[in-house]
C-alpha cells in the first residue's frame, strides 16, 4: 500500500508537471493531431472532419505491447477493451461487454488491409495475428452497418506496412518467453512486396497456459497501370495454446498459478491437456481501378481454411472450416467549387462451412464419439453510402444497408437431424454530420442502427445443442461529440453515446462448464468517452529532450433494462462484465537524446461478474514501463529495450469468466515480469 500511494503521488506530480510544460510551449508548424488521416476502408477523411467515432492506434502506440498481444495499445483507446484470460486467449469489445465471448472476438467486424478476417457468422480468430505484423489500427466504435455490415459493437481495420523497411526483432523474457520476427518490405518497380515471419513462445505464468505461435505473411501490391492497383495476400498461422481454466476466489487466493483443479465429477485442465490448436490459411486478391477522375470500381475475393482442435474438460473437439468472401463496390465522386459529393454502391458477403466432431476426452486423447455436425452460414449485405462536403465546413455521411443471414445444420451422428434458420432481413441506416467551427475545432452527431446475428459458436455452443431460438441482437445508437485542438500541441476529444439494445445475447454455463447462450431482453448503454493527447514536442534541455502525454477515459452506465431469468428479475442491474470507469494514461519521455521511457497506467473500476450482481471484481491499477536505447552502426539501427509489465506487482485479472458456473470467474494474470530485446532496422 505505501508503494501504491507514493507512486500515485509521483504520477500526479508528473501529470501536473506535464500540463505546466504544455502551456509554456510556443506554437509549432508540424502537423496537428486532428489532421491525422483515416482510411475507413477506402472512404478517407481527416480525423477532425470524420463523422465516425474512431480511434487511431499508431505505429508508436503499438510499441507499448509485449510481443504476443495488442492488449496494451488497444486499451489506450477510449471505448475499447481487450481482455486476456491466458496467453493466446483474447477478447475484444468496443463500447460494450464480452457477454458473448468466452474466447475470441464476436460482434466486432475485423478487416486486414483489403481483406476480411471475420467469417460469415461474425466470429474472428483475432489471436492468429502477430502484433508485429500490424503497423496501424483504426477502431470504429458503435454500429457502422452502412459500410461494414451488421454488427452492434464496432469495426476494426488492421493495416500492414506500406513503406520500405527491413527489420528484425528478437526478445526473451520471464516464464520462458522467446520471440523473433523478420519483416522485409520493399518496392521493386511497380511492385511493393512484404514478407513477414514470426515465432513466439512462452511457458506463461500459470500451469497449463503455455503458448506457441508461428506466422508467415506475404503480399504484393502491383500498380499495373496509372489507373489500376492489384493486391495479392497469403497468410498462414499455426497457433497452439493451453487453457488453464477459471478458478474460484478461494482457489485463486490459495495458489494463483494453478490450473483449474479436478472436482468429484470432472477432471482438471492439466489432466485433460486442455488447449486450442488453430491452423489457418487465408488468401485473397483485390483490384482497385479508376475509369476516370470521377468513377472507380473495387473488388475483393478471398478464401480461408481453418483446422481447429480443442481438447476441453468434457470433450475433444475437431473443427474444419472453409470460408469464402466477396466485397465489391462502385465509387463516384465529383467536386464543384466548394462542394464535393461521393457515392458508394456495393455488396459484401460470405459463406462459412463447418464440419465439427466431438469425442470424449481421455486425458488429451480422442475417445468415444459424441456428436458429428455440419453447419453452413451465409451472410451478406448490400450498401449505399453518400458523403457530402460543403465549403470544407460541413461534412455529412449517410448510408444504408440491407443485411441477410441464415444457417443450415446437419447432425449425422449419433442421430440424423437437420434444419435451417433464416433471420429476417434488416435495413440498417446510419446518419452522421460534422461541422468545423474553426481551425482544429469540430462538433459532430451520429444516429445508426446495428444488428448482430448469433455466430456459429453460439448457434452450436460447447454444450453441442443446436439453439433454434437464439435471435439476433439489435438496437439504435445516438451520439454526439467534439474535437478541439489547442495551441497546436494539445488535442481533446469527448463523445457521449446512448445505445438501446434489444435481445442482447448473453453467455451461460452449465454444471459441466459447457457454455450456451440466451437472449437477455433489453439493455441501456450510456457512456462518456474522453481523450486528451499532446503532440511529442522538443524541450530545450540537454538532459530532458522530449515529452508526450496521453489520457483516455471511459465512463459508462450500462444497465439491463428488461431481463428476467426464470423467476428472478434482473432488470435495473449493471451489465455483466462492464466496468463503470476505465482510465488509461501514457507518458513518453526522452532523456539525453537517446534514452526513451514509456510509462503507462491502466485503471479499471470494479465490475459485476454475474447477472445477479452479487459477485464483483476488485478495482485495479496496473503500471507498465519500457526503456529503449538506439545504437547506430553504419546504416543499421539497433534499438535495445527493456519492458517491465505489472510494475507494482499487482494481483489482478485481465479476463474474467463471467456468469461462470461454480464461481470459477477468475483467470489470474502474471505478477511483475520482464521482456528484454532488440529491434534491428537495416
GIWOZI-V925018 format. One record per backbone hydrogen bond with DSSP energy under -1.0 kcal/mol. NH is the residue of the N-H (numbers start at 1). CO is the residue of the C=O. Records with the same first field share a line. If there is no record, write none. Layout:
NH=CO / CO
This chain:
5=1
6=2
7=3
8=4
9=5
10=6
11=7
12=8
13=9
14=10
15=11
16=12
17=13
18=14
19=15
20=16
21=17
22=18
23=19
25=22
35=32
36=33
38=45
43=39
45=38
47=36
48=34
54=52
55=139
57=137
62=58
64=61
65=62
69=66
74=70
75=71
77=74
80=77
81=93
83=91
85=89
89=86
91=83
93=81
95=79
101=98
104=90
105=124
109=154
111=156
112=115
113=158
115=112
117=110
118=110
119=123
122=119
124=105
126=124
128=125
129=126
133=130
135=159
136=159
137=57
138=157
139=55
140=155
141=53
142=153
147=144
148=144
149=145
151=149
153=107
155=140
156=109
157=138
158=111
159=136
165=185
167=183
168=680
169=181
170=678
171=179
172=676
173=177
174=674
178=201
179=171
180=199
181=169
182=197
183=167
184=195
185=165
186=193
188=191
191=188
192=221
193=186
194=219
195=184
196=217
197=182
198=215
199=180
200=213
201=178
202=211
203=175
204=175
207=257
211=202
212=240
213=200
214=238
215=198
216=236
217=196
218=234
219=194
220=232
221=192
222=230
223=190
224=222
225=228
229=288
230=222
231=286
232=220
233=284
234=218
235=282
236=216
237=280
238=214
239=278
240=212
241=276
242=210
243=274
247=666
252=248
253=249
254=250
255=251
258=255
260=244
263=266
269=260
272=268
273=270
274=269
275=311
276=241
277=309
278=239
279=307
280=237
281=305
282=235
283=303
284=233
285=301
286=231
287=299
288=229
289=297
290=227
291=295
292=295
296=331
297=289
298=329
299=287
300=327
301=285
302=325
303=283
304=323
305=281
306=321
307=279
308=319
309=277
310=317
312=315
316=359
317=310
318=357
319=308
320=355
321=306
322=353
323=304
324=351
325=302
326=349
327=300
328=347
329=298
330=345
331=296
332=343
333=294
334=341
336=339
339=336
340=389
341=334
342=387
343=332
344=385
345=330
346=383
347=328
348=381
349=326
350=379
351=324
352=377
353=322
354=375
355=320
356=373
357=318
358=371
359=316
360=368
362=365
363=361
367=360
370=358
372=413
373=356
374=410
375=354
376=408
377=352
378=406
379=350
380=404
381=348
382=402
383=346
384=400
385=344
386=398
387=342
388=396
389=340
390=394
391=338
393=390
394=390
395=434
396=388
397=432
398=386
399=430
400=384
401=428
402=382
403=426
404=380
406=378
407=421
408=376
409=419
410=374
411=417
412=372
417=411
419=409
421=407
423=405
426=403
428=401
430=399
431=447
432=397
433=445
434=395
435=443
436=393
437=441
438=441
441=438
442=483
443=435
444=481
445=433
446=479
447=431
448=477
449=429
450=475
452=473
458=455
459=455
460=456
463=515
464=461
467=459
468=466
473=452
474=502
475=450
476=500
477=448
478=498
479=446
480=496
481=444
482=494
483=442
484=492
485=440
486=490
489=486
490=486
491=533
492=484
493=531
494=482
495=529
496=480
497=527
498=478
499=525
500=476
501=523
502=474
503=521
504=521
506=518
507=99
508=516
510=514
513=510
516=508
518=506
520=504
522=562
523=501
524=559
525=499
526=557
527=497
528=555
529=495
530=553
531=493
532=551
533=491
534=549
535=489
537=547
539=545
541=539
545=590
546=590
547=537
548=588
550=586
551=532
552=584
553=530
554=582
555=528
556=580
557=526
559=524
560=573
561=522
562=522
565=568
568=565
570=563
572=560
573=570
575=558
577=608
578=575
582=554
583=603
584=552
585=601
586=550
587=599
588=548
589=597
590=546
591=595
592=543
594=591
595=591
596=628
597=589
598=626
599=587
600=624
601=585
602=622
603=583
604=620
605=581
609=615
613=610
617=607
620=604
622=602
624=600
625=644
626=598
627=642
628=596
629=640
631=638
633=636
636=633
637=681
638=631
639=679
640=629
641=677
642=627
643=675
644=625
645=673
647=623
649=646
657=665
659=609
663=660
665=663
666=247
669=652
673=645
675=643
676=172
677=641
678=170
679=639
680=168
681=637
682=166
